Structure formats: C-alpha cells, structure tokens
Amino acid sequence: MKLTSLFAAVVLAASALVVPAGPAYAVGPCQSPEPPPDCPSPNDGPPTGRLDSITRVPAGIRLTGWASDPDEAALPVRVSVDDVLAGELMADKPYPGHDNHGFDGVVAAKPGSRVCLTTADPPTTRRITIACRTWPVPVLPFGALGAPVRSGISVQLAGWAIDPGTTGPVTVTAEVDGRPGPQMSANLPRADVASAHPAYGGDHGFTLTVPEGAEGEHRICLSARATSLGCQTWTVRHNPYGGVDSVVLTGDQVRIAGWAVDPDQPTTSTLVDIGVDGKYLRTTTADRPRPDGSRNGFEMTVDAADGVHEVCALGWNLGLGDHAYLGCRSYSRLQPAPPAPTDVRVTGVTDTSIELAFTDQAATETGYRLEARGGGKNKIIDLPSYAGTGSRTATVSGLQPVTSYEVLVKPVQTGAVEVTDQDAGRASAWTTGAPVIEAFTAGPATARACKKVDARLSFRIVGAVRAEITRNGAPQWAGQAGGGLWNGEAPGGNTDGNETYVLSAYDSAGRKTTRTVRLDQEPTTVPLVKSVSFFNNRPDILVVGVWDALGNQTHDFGPLLINARLTVQVPQCQQLNIQVRRAVDRRTVVFQTVDLLGYSTGMQRDVRIDPGPPMP
C-alpha cells in the first residue's frame, strides 16, 4: 500500500514537469531572437510605387511619384532611358498616403523614348521595376510655326522655339523656296508658351517678314540647331485668271464666251484681248453677269473663216503682276474633202525609191501627201499643189531595199476635210536590192543509212525573180517568181542523208544570194564499209565467205592464195559478218569481222592474216 502510493506520487510529479513544456521540435536560426541578416523580414514584400509625372526642364527631366518598401525607411530609385542610366532619386519626401516615400527630382536628359524606374529589394540585390512609361525625351530644339499672313507684297510669320537644354533663346534659321533665308533669335514673350512650358518661361517667340515672291506657290521652313520647326506655304496670285468657256460656230459667225478676274481688284471689270491663230482681233470688257452671281464674264461674236482656228483670250492686269492668258479653244469650218487621185500606178522602182504616176482629180488642193508604209516605218513626202487636174508623177525616196511598200496618195486642201486612208489613191511595190533569203530548211532533219526518205526543201525569199537549188553540187531544182515575197517548196530527192543543199536566189539585175542547209545522216550501230581487203600471210590457202549459224555458206568471195590479196566489195545495204577459213576443210576459221553494213560511201578496211591458232 505504501509502495503503490509512493509510485503514484512519483508519476504525478513527473506529469507536472512535462505538461508545461508542450511537444518537442528543433528551432531554426531565422526563429532565434537574433536571426542572421539574410533572413526574410516578417513584413517582407516587393517594393511598390508609382510614376506620376515626367517633364522636361532645362537641367534634365523632372520625375515625381512615390516608392516604398516595408523594410526600408527610404528607397533609392534609379531612372533609365532606353536602358541607359540617367540618374538616381531618393524616395524620402512627404507624399499623401505614403508618409515620407515620395520623390521629386531631376536626372540627366538622355536621348530615348522609354523611361523606367527601378529599385533594390532589400536585403537581396535583385532589382524591381516600379514603373515604365513611353515618353520621348526632348533633347533637340522644338517649337511651332504659325500660318503665313499676307500683308501687301510681304508675308508675315510667327512662332516659337525652345532649346530643352537652356532657358535662354535659341537661334532660328529660315529657308525660303529651298534657299537660305533670314535668322532671328527666339526671345519674344509668348504667354501661351510660358503656360505650356513653365520651366522655360515665355520669352521664346519670334516673328519674321519675307517678300511674297513671284507668281505661284512658295514654301518657307524654319529650323533651330539643324532641327526642323515646321514649314508653311502660300500662293502669290496677282495676274488675272479666268477661262474661255466656249467657242461656238453658228453659220458664218463664231460666238466666244468666258470670264476674267484680277485678284488684286476682284470687283473691278478687267479688259480682255481676243486673238485668232496668234493674231490680235479685238478687245472687250469682262463685265457680264455669270451664273455664280459675279460680273466678270465676257462675250464676243466674230466672223468665221474656213479651216481649223484657235481662239485665245488675254486678261489685262489691273494691279501688281502682268497680263496673263486665260485659255484657248478651237473651232473648225471645213469644206468637203478634195477628190482622191485615180489610176495610181507604179512606173519604176530602185533599191530605195518608188516612182508613181496618177491622175489628179482635185482642182483646188493646196498640196499632195505621199505616204509609203512598209518595213516597220512610214515615209511621208509632201508635194506642192498642181495647177488644175491631169496626169502627174511623183517619187517616194529614202526607202529600204527589198521591202514591200503600199503608197497612199492624198490631196491636201486648207480648210477642207482630210482625205481618209480608205478614200486615198494607192499602189503597192517592192523596192529592189540583192535578194534576201529569210529561211531555208530541209526535212526531215536527219535520215538513216539504207533507210531512204523523200526530202522536202522549204524556203522564204524576198526580192528574187529566179532561184536554183543544188544537191551535193548537182542541179536539183529551179524556179521563177515576181520579185516580192516568195514562200516556196522544192523536192530534195530520195535520200538516206549526208546531203548538202545550196539555194541561190537572183534579182532582176542578176545579184545573187546563197544559203546552205544540210540533211545529216544518223549514226549507225554497225560500221558502214565499202570494201574489205584481205592479205594472206599464212602458209596455206584460205577461202573468204559468209556462213550461217548451221554452217551453210551463203556468200563465196573466192579463195585467198598464199601471199596474195583479195578485196571484197561488201554488198550495198547488206549486214554481214565475213569469215576467212582454211580451204582444205572450209571449217577452220582463222579470221572473222564484226558485223558490217555495206555502203557505197563507207570506209575501206585492210586485214592482214598472219599464222596462228584457229579461232574458237
């Protein structure tokens, strides 16, 4: 009993010691009272922030915003432009809602268009991007050029220019119509510039006055430090302008109407000179009412003349400038076309000319026009008129030799309708010259030995009256023509190739042109042989012939005696394998040729048969 009580007391005492300690586990270094410096903070998180504004100031670029990190009292913020470091700002200024984590400072103005802010993430060394903004950093002068204002004979312009690197004025250079103009300092007060760019003040304006220039459009461009500030254009118009609206033929009269305005005095009627075919006719006043309500119209009626005529109007200048043409229009009053000549014929030709004769049917023509068409070019000759009617002659020269021409003959009459090609008199002829063989071919292109074909020859000749063809030097064909274009064919004979054809063409003067064509022979698979000459250098008599596969002799060319020669003429177009055998048994073969094809123009072979064992 005492022992049990004692045991229970010990257990209770042990239990009292264990329960307060709780479960047992290992404690890490970052949970110790003094953790190492690389342990994360209980409030650890990435830095945050915002970029509120970017502005260009003379000292660089000014940036405002805030950046904070729970572990840091103030963050250093790096500013880069297109990844190039521009400077660093401290986020330690008061900022509503973010205590003393605001930044407002200036860094260098680096050229670029993307501005980014980064900061470190303590206690690590990695960098966190707070914000980025696309904002082209002004590093070159900028400004504006206003619209030009006309003042008399001058043009006034105004604008402003700022050099972003300074509050002082910048020099502005003008270029007028591509030529150097005046220079000025942009130092005049401009309230609008001061409001838009307070860091630079408002003394950056400029004005300039340039002459308006000559009649037409002009262009002025301004720059500062070789940087464009803009361009403007203006148009100078002092000369009168207008137009000729209509020139209408009615019977024997022509009504002319139009309008004219002097831009310097648009409400004052100006005078208008009317001319016909470049000659002054009369003057009128542009004071008639127009459909647009103005009174700048003019109208005049003049006598019409036969033919085609051009009417032009010239406006008088009232102020600055000069008189100016308003425009031109044409009218025509034509008589019927003169009659075309008849009986147009060729009376002679040369290498470069064609002589014609015709009957003139026009009594009032002012000339004749001859147009020779051919050879890809037209040759036109104008001739004076003929008195009355009757037989006429004319020559068209300067033509190409051996060329086909069609010559059109037209009478020309001033003030009359032109004679059409369809109504013109005409004649055709070829000019002379050495014949031209444009083509000469033989068909088929090739032939096979011992396989004869009928060859055909084709030709195209210009300017020949006679032609001949020879075949391997022998006459083959002859023909005649009229001297123009000759497309012809001729027989080339029955042939198996190896033919040379020569075409000779002659003109009427006997001039000759030749062209050669070949009809070749296809290569054969066996030699073409005319003859084989055998010489017996053996001590026995031999026999020459052809034997078939059964040993039957099909050709016997005779015996070949000792130290003697036997020439075998291979039959034309027969394919043979010639053997030489001993005469005593006509079985032992001492020599045989390869397959040969007999051909009259083939080669001639020599064979020497020496002592030796028989062939298998």
C-alpha positions in Angstrom: 0.0 0.0 0.0 2.7 2.4 0.8 4.6 1.2 -2.2 1.7 2.0 -4.5 1.2 5.4 -3.0 4.8 6.2 -3.5 4.7 5.2 -7.2 1.6 7.3 -7.8 3.3 10.3 -6.2 6.3 9.9 -8.5 4.1 9.7 -11.6 2.2 12.7 -10.7 5.3 14.7 -10.0 6.7 13.7 -13.4 3.5 14.7 -15.2 3.6 18.0 -13.5 7.1 18.7 -15.0 6.3 17.5 -18.6 2.9 19.2 -19.4 4.1 22.8 -19.4 6.9 22.2 -21.9 4.5 21.0 -24.7 5.7 18.9 -27.8 9.4 19.0 -28.5 10.9 20.1 -32.0 14.1 21.8 -33.4 14.3 25.7 -33.6 15.7 27.3 -36.9 18.2 30.2 -37.0 15.7 32.6 -38.5 13.4 31.9 -35.5 16.1 32.8 -33.0 16.0 36.0 -31.1 18.8 37.3 -33.2 18.3 35.9 -36.8 21.1 36.2 -39.5 20.9 39.3 -41.8 19.9 37.2 -44.9 16.7 36.0 -43.3 13.4 37.5 -44.7 11.7 40.1 -42.6 8.3 39.3 -41.0 7.0 42.2 -43.1 8.9 41.3 -46.3 7.3 42.1 -49.7 8.5 43.6 -53.0 8.9 47.4 -53.3 6.0 49.2 -54.8 5.5 52.7 -56.2 4.1 54.9 -59.0 5.4 57.4 -61.5 3.1 60.4 -61.5 4.7 62.8 -64.0 7.7 63.4 -66.3 8.5 66.9 -67.5 11.4 68.4 -69.4 13.3 71.1 -67.6 16.5 72.9 -68.5 18.6 70.8 -66.2 17.2 67.5 -67.4 14.0 65.6 -66.8 11.9 66.0 -63.7 10.1 63.0 -62.3 7.5 62.8 -59.4 5.9 59.8 -57.7 6.4 57.5 -54.7 8.3 54.2 -53.9 8.3 52.3 -50.7 9.5 49.0 -49.1 8.3 47.8 -45.7 11.9 47.1 -44.7 13.3 50.4 -45.7 12.8 54.0 -44.5 13.7 55.5 -47.9 14.4 53.8 -51.2 16.9 54.9 -53.8 15.2 54.9 -57.2 17.2 54.6 -60.4 16.0 56.3 -63.6 17.0 54.9 -67.0 16.1 56.0 -70.6 16.1 53.2 -73.1 18.1 51.1 -70.5 20.8 53.8 -70.1 21.2 55.1 -66.6 20.1 58.8 -66.3 20.4 59.3 -62.5 19.1 58.3 -59.1 16.4 59.8 -56.8 15.7 59.2 -53.1 12.1 58.4 -52.2 12.2 60.3 -48.9 9.9 63.2 -49.4 6.4 63.6 -48.0 3.7 62.1 -50.2 0.0 61.9 -49.2 -0.9 58.4 -48.1 2.7 57.1 -48.3 4.4 59.0 -45.5 7.9 60.1 -46.5 8.3 57.9 -49.5 7.7 60.4 -52.3 10.3 61.5 -54.8 10.6 64.7 -56.9 13.9 65.3 -58.6 15.8 65.9 -61.8 18.1 63.5 -63.7 20.1 63.9 -66.9 18.2 64.1 -70.2 19.3 61.0 -72.1 18.0 60.6 -75.6 15.4 57.9 -75.9 11.7 57.2 -75.6 11.1 54.7 -72.7 11.7 55.9 -69.2 11.8 53.3 -66.4 12.2 53.4 -62.6 13.8 50.6 -60.7 14.9 50.0 -57.0 16.6 47.3 -55.0 14.6 44.7 -53.0 16.5 44.6 -49.6 18.0 42.6 -48.2 18.5 40.9 -51.7 20.4 42.5 -54.6 17.7 41.9 -57.2 16.1 45.0 -58.8 12.4 45.6 -59.0 10.8 47.7 -61.8 8.4 50.2 -60.2 7.1 51.8 -63.4 7.9 52.4 -67.1 6.4 55.0 -69.4 6.8 55.7 -73.1 7.9 59.3 -73.3 10.3 60.6 -75.9 12.9 62.7 -74.1 13.3 66.1 -75.8 16.9 66.7 -76.4 16.6 68.7 -79.6 15.0 72.1 -80.1 11.2 72.1 -80.5 8.6 74.6 -81.3 6.0 75.6 -83.9 5.5 77.9 -86.9 2.1 79.6 -87.5 0.3 80.1 -90.7 1.6 82.9 -93.0 -0.3 86.2 -93.2 -0.2 88.3 -96.4 0.5 92.0 -96.0 0.9 93.9 -99.2 3.7 92.4 -101.1 5.1 90.7 -97.9 4.4 87.7 -95.9 4.5 87.7 -92.0 5.0 84.6 -89.9 5.2 84.0 -86.2 6.2 81.0 -84.0 8.2 79.9 -81.0 11.2 77.7 -80.3 12.8 76.2 -77.2 16.2 74.6 -76.7 15.4 72.0 -74.0 18.9 72.3 -72.5 18.6 76.0 -71.6 16.1 78.7 -70.6 17.8 81.1 -73.0 16.8 81.9 -76.5 17.7 79.7 -79.5 18.6 81.0 -83.0 16.0 80.2 -85.7 17.1 79.9 -89.4 14.7 80.3 -92.3 14.8 78.7 -95.7 12.6 80.2 -98.4 11.9 78.1 -101.6 15.0 76.0 -100.8 17.3 79.0 -100.5 18.8 80.4 -97.2 16.7 83.0 -95.6 16.9 85.3 -92.5 18.0 84.3 -89.0 16.4 85.5 -85.8 16.6 85.0 -82.0 13.5 83.3 -80.4 13.3 85.8 -77.5 9.9 87.5 -77.8 7.3 87.0 -75.0 4.7 84.3 -75.6 2.1 83.8 -72.8 0.9 80.5 -74.3 4.5 79.1 -74.3 5.0 80.2 -70.7 1.8 78.4 -69.7 2.7 75.2 -71.6 6.3 75.1 -70.6 6.6 76.9 -67.2 10.2 75.6 -66.6 11.4 77.6 -69.6 9.5 80.8 -69.2 7.7 82.6 -72.1 10.5 84.5 -73.9 10.8 82.1 -76.8 8.7 83.7 -79.5 9.8 85.1 -82.9 8.3 86.9 -85.9 9.7 87.4 -89.4 8.7 89.1 -92.6 9.7 87.9 -96.1 8.9 89.2 -99.6 5.8 87.4 -101.1 7.8 86.3 -104.1 6.9 85.8 -107.7 3.6 84.5 -109.0 2.9 80.9 -107.8 3.4 78.8 -104.7 6.1 79.4 -102.2 7.4 77.4 -99.1 9.2 78.5 -96.0 10.8 76.1 -93.5 12.3 77.0 -90.1 14.9 75.2 -88.1 16.9 75.5 -84.9 20.2 73.7 -84.4 19.5 71.8 -87.7 16.2 70.6 -86.2 13.0 71.3 -88.2 10.4 73.5 -86.5 7.9 73.1 -89.4 7.1 74.5 -92.8 4.3 76.7 -94.3 3.3 77.5 -97.8 1.5 80.4 -99.5 0.4 81.2 -103.1 1.1 84.5 -104.8 -1.6 85.5 -107.4 -1.6 89.0 -108.9 -2.0 88.1 -112.5 -5.6 87.9 -113.8 -7.1 84.5 -114.3 -10.2 83.1 -115.9 -11.0 80.9 -118.9 -12.5 80.6 -122.3 -15.7 78.7 -121.7 -16.9 78.2 -125.3 -16.2 78.9 -128.9 -19.3 78.1 -130.9 -19.6 78.2 -134.7 -23.1 79.2 -135.9 -23.3 79.7 -139.7 -20.7 82.3 -140.7 -20.1 83.6 -137.2 -18.3 82.4 -134.0 -19.5 83.3 -130.5 -16.8 83.5 -127.9 -17.6 83.5 -124.2 -15.5 83.3 -121.0 -14.5 85.1 -117.8 -11.6 87.0 -116.2 -10.8 88.3 -112.7 -7.8 90.3 -111.4 -7.2 89.0 -107.8 -5.9 92.4 -106.7 -9.2 94.1 -107.7 -11.8 91.2 -107.9 -14.8 93.6 -108.1 -13.4 95.7 -110.9 -14.0 94.6 -114.5 -10.8 94.0 -116.4 -10.2 94.1 -120.2 -9.8 91.0 -122.3 -8.0 90.8 -125.7 -9.2 88.2 -128.2 -6.9 86.7 -130.7 -7.3 84.1 -133.5 -4.4 81.9 -134.6 -2.0 84.1 -132.7 -3.2 87.4 -134.2 -4.9 90.2 -132.3 -8.6 90.6 -133.2 -10.2 93.0 -130.7 -10.7 94.0 -127.0 -13.7 93.6 -124.8 -14.6 94.1 -121.1 -15.3 91.3 -118.6 -18.4 92.9 -117.1 -21.2 90.5 -118.0 -23.1 88.6 -115.3 -22.1 85.0 -114.5 -24.1 82.0 -113.2 -22.2 82.4 -109.9 -23.5 85.9 -109.4 -20.3 87.7 -110.3 -20.0 90.2 -113.2 -16.7 89.0 -114.6 -18.0 87.4 -117.8 -17.2 88.4 -121.4 -18.8 87.6 -124.8 -17.9 88.4 -128.4 -19.1 87.4 -131.9 -16.7 87.4 -134.8 -16.8 86.3 -138.5 -15.9 82.7 -139.1 -13.2 81.5 -141.5 -12.7 78.3 -143.3 -10.4 75.8 -141.7 -9.4 75.0 -138.2 -8.7 78.0 -136.0 -7.5 78.6 -132.4 -9.2 81.4 -130.3 -7.3 82.7 -127.3 -8.1 85.3 -124.6 -5.6 87.6 -122.7 -6.6 89.2 -119.4 -5.4 92.7 -118.6 -3.7 93.2 -115.2 -5.1 96.0 -113.0 -2.6 96.0 -110.1 0.5 94.1 -109.3 1.6 91.4 -111.7 1.3 91.1 -115.5 -1.2 90.4 -118.2 -2.0 86.7 -118.4 -3.5 84.2 -120.9 -6.9 83.0 -119.8 -7.1 80.0 -122.1 -7.7 78.9 -125.7 -10.3 76.9 -127.7 -10.6 75.8 -131.3 -13.3 75.7 -133.9 -13.4 74.4 -137.4 -15.4 75.2 -140.5 -14.3 72.7 -143.2 -15.1 72.3 -146.9 -15.6 68.8 -148.2 -12.5 66.7 -148.8 -10.9 67.1 -152.3 -11.4 64.1 -154.6 -8.6 61.5 -154.4 -6.4 60.8 -157.5 -7.3 57.9 -159.8 -5.2 55.5 -161.9 -2.4 55.4 -159.3 0.3 53.0 -160.6 4.0 52.2 -160.1 6.2 53.2 -163.0 9.6 52.3 -161.6 11.4 51.0 -158.5 15.0 51.2 -157.3 16.6 49.9 -154.1 15.5 53.0 -152.2 12.6 54.6 -154.2 9.3 54.0 -155.9 8.1 56.1 -158.9 4.4 56.7 -159.3 2.0 58.1 -161.9 -1.6 59.2 -161.2 -4.4 61.3 -162.5 -5.0 64.5 -160.4 -8.8 65.0 -159.9 -8.6 67.9 -157.4 -8.6 71.4 -158.8 -8.3 73.3 -155.5 -5.8 71.3 -153.5 -3.0 73.1 -151.7 -0.6 70.2 -151.9 -0.2 66.4 -152.1 0.9 64.0 -149.4 2.5 60.7 -150.3 2.8 58.1 -147.5 4.8 54.9 -148.1 4.0 52.3 -145.5 6.3 49.3 -145.1 9.4 47.9 -143.4 8.0 48.9 -140.0 8.4 52.6 -140.8 6.3 55.2 -142.7 7.9 57.6 -145.1 5.9 60.8 -145.8 6.6 63.2 -148.6 4.7 66.5 -149.0 4.5 67.9 -152.5 3.3 71.3 -153.7 -0.1 71.7 -155.4 -0.6 71.1 -159.1 -2.4 73.6 -161.3 -5.8 72.2 -162.4 -6.2 68.5 -163.0 -4.5 65.9 -165.2 -1.7 63.3 -165.2 1.0 63.7 -162.5 4.2 61.9 -161.5 5.9 61.6 -158.1 8.8 59.8 -156.5 9.0 58.5 -152.9 12.7 58.1 -151.9 14.6 57.2 -148.8 13.1 53.7 -148.6 14.6 50.4 -147.5 15.9 47.9 -150.1 13.9 44.7 -150.7 10.9 45.9 -148.8 7.2 45.8 -149.6 5.5 49.2 -149.6 2.0 50.5 -150.0 2.0 54.1 -151.1 -1.1 56.2 -150.3 -1.6 59.4 -152.4 -3.8 62.1 -150.8 -4.6 65.7 -152.0 -4.5 68.2 -149.2 -6.6 71.3 -149.1 -6.5 74.0 -146.4 -9.9 74.4 -144.8 -11.2 71.1 -146.1 -11.9 67.7 -144.5 -8.8 65.4 -144.7 -8.9 62.6 -147.2 -9.1 59.3 -145.3 -6.9 56.3 -145.9 -9.9 54.4 -147.3 -10.5 57.1 -149.9 -6.9 57.7 -150.8 -5.3 56.6 -154.1 -2.9 53.7 -153.6 -0.4 51.4 -155.2 2.0 48.7 -154.0 5.5 47.7 -155.0 8.7 46.1 -153.7 11.9 48.0 -153.7 14.8 46.2 -155.4 18.1 45.0 -154.0 20.0 41.8 -153.5 17.6 39.1 -152.7 17.1 38.2 -149.0 16.8 34.5 -148.1 14.9 34.7 -144.8 14.6 30.9 -144.4 15.9 27.7 -146.0 15.2 24.3 -144.3 15.4 20.6 -145.2 13.1 17.9 -143.8 13.3 15.6 -142.2 16.3 16.9 -140.1 18.2 13.6 -140.4 18.0 10.3 -142.3 19.3 6.8 -141.6 21.7 4.9 -143.8 19.9 2.4 -146.1 16.5 3.8 -144.9 15.8 6.3 -147.7 13.2 9.1 -147.4 11.8 11.7 -149.8 13.4 15.0 -148.6 11.4 18.3 -148.9 13.0 21.7 -149.0 11.3 24.9 -147.9 12.4 28.5 -148.4 11.3 32.1 -147.9 12.9 34.6 -150.2 12.4 38.4 -150.7 13.2 40.2 -153.9 14.2 37.3 -156.1 12.9 36.6 -159.7 14.8 33.3 -160.0 16.1 30.6 -157.7 18.1 27.4 -158.0 18.9 24.5 -155.6 21.8 22.1 -156.0 22.2 18.8 -154.2 25.8 17.9 -153.4 26.8 20.2 -156.3 24.4 18.8 -158.8 21.3 20.6 -160.1 18.2 19.6 -158.1 15.5 22.3 -158.7 14.9 25.7 -160.4 12.0 28.2 -160.3 10.9 31.7 -161.1 8.9 34.4 -159.2 7.8 38.0 -159.4 10.4 39.6 -157.2 8.4 40.1 -154.0 7.9 37.7 -151.1 8.4 34.1 -152.2 7.3 31.2 -150.0 8.2 28.0 -151.8 9.0 24.3 -151.6 11.2 22.0 -153.7 11.9 18.3 -153.8 15.1 17.2 -152.1 15.2 13.7 -153.7 15.1 10.2 -152.3 18.0 10.1 -149.8 19.3 8.4 -146.7 21.2 11.5 -145.5 24.6 13.1 -146.0 23.2 15.7 -148.4 24.2 19.3 -148.9 21.7 21.6 -150.5 22.6 25.1 -151.7 19.9 27.7 -152.5 20.9 30.5 -154.9 18.4 33.5 -155.3 18.8 36.1 -158.1 17.2 39.5 -158.6 16.3 41.1 -161.9 19.8 42.7 -162.0 21.5 39.3 -161.6 22.6 39.9 -158.0 22.9 36.6 -156.1 22.3 35.5 -152.6 23.0 31.9 -151.3 22.1 29.8 -148.3 23.2 26.3 -147.5 21.4 23.6 -145.5 22.5 20.1 -144.5 20.4 16.9 -144.2 22.6 14.8 -142.0 22.8 11.0 -141.5 22.1 9.4 -138.2 24.9 7.3 -136.6 24.6 3.5 -137.1 25.2 0.8 -134.7 27.4 -1.1 -137.1 30.3 0.2 -139.3 29.5 1.4 -142.8 32.0 -0.4 -145.0 32.5 -0.2 -148.8 35.1 -2.9 -149.0 37.5 -5.2 -147.0 40.9 -6.1 -148.4 42.4 -9.4 -147.0 46.1 -10.3 -147.3 47.2 -14.0 -146.7 50.4 -14.2 -144.8 49.8 -17.8 -143.8 51.4 -21.0 -145.4 48.1 -22.3 -146.5 45.3 -21.4 -148.9 42.3 -19.7 -147.4 38.7 -19.0 -148.6 36.6 -15.9 -147.8 32.8 -16.0 -147.4 29.8 -15.8 -145.1 28.4 -18.8 -143.3 25.1 -19.0 -141.4 24.6 -20.5 -138.0 24.1 -24.0 -139.4 27.5 -23.9 -141.2 26.0 -23.3 -144.6 27.9 -20.9 -146.8 25.7 -18.1 -148.1 28.4 -15.9 -149.8 31.5 -17.0 -151.5 34.0 -14.3 -152.2 36.7 -16.6 -153.6 40.0 -18.2 -152.5 42.8 -16.3 -150.8 46.1 -17.7 -152.0 49.4 -17.7 -150.1 51.0 -14.2 -150.1 48.0 -12.9 -152.2 45.4 -10.2 -151.6 41.6 -10.5 -152.1 39.4 -7.4 -152.0 35.7 -8.0 -151.1 33.1 -5.4 -152.1 30.5 -5.5 -149.4 27.1 -5.7 -151.0 25.2 -2.3 -150.6 23.0 -2.2 -147.5 23.7 -5.8 -146.5 24.8 -6.5 -143.0 27.4 -9.3 -143.0 29.9 -11.0 -140.8 32.8 -12.1 -143.2 34.9 -15.1 -142.2 38.2 -16.4 -143.5 38.6 -20.2 -143.3 41.1 -22.9 -144.4 40.4 -24.0 -147.9 41.2 -27.7 -147.2 38.1 -28.2 -144.9 36.2 -24.9 -145.1 35.6 -25.4 -141.4 38.6 -24.0 -139.5 38.0 -20.2 -139.0 41.2 -18.2 -139.0 39.6 -14.7 -139.0 36.2 -13.1 -138.9 35.0 -9.5 -139.0 32.4 -7.8 -136.8 29.1 -7.1 -138.3 29.5 -4.7 -141.3 26.9 -2.8 -143.2 27.7 -2.4 -146.9 27.6 1.2 -148.0 28.9 2.8 -151.2 30.5 5.7 -149.4 31.6 3.7 -146.4 35.2 3.1 -145.3 37.7 0.7 -146.9 39.4 -1.7 -144.4 42.7 -3.7 -144.8 43.1 -7.0 -143.0 46.4 -9.0 -142.7 46.0 -12.6 -141.8 49.1 -14.0 -140.0 49.9 -17.6 -138.9 48.3 -18.5 -135.7 45.9 -20.9 -134.0 42.4 -21.2 -135.4 39.6 -19.1 -133.8 37.3 -20.8 -131.4 
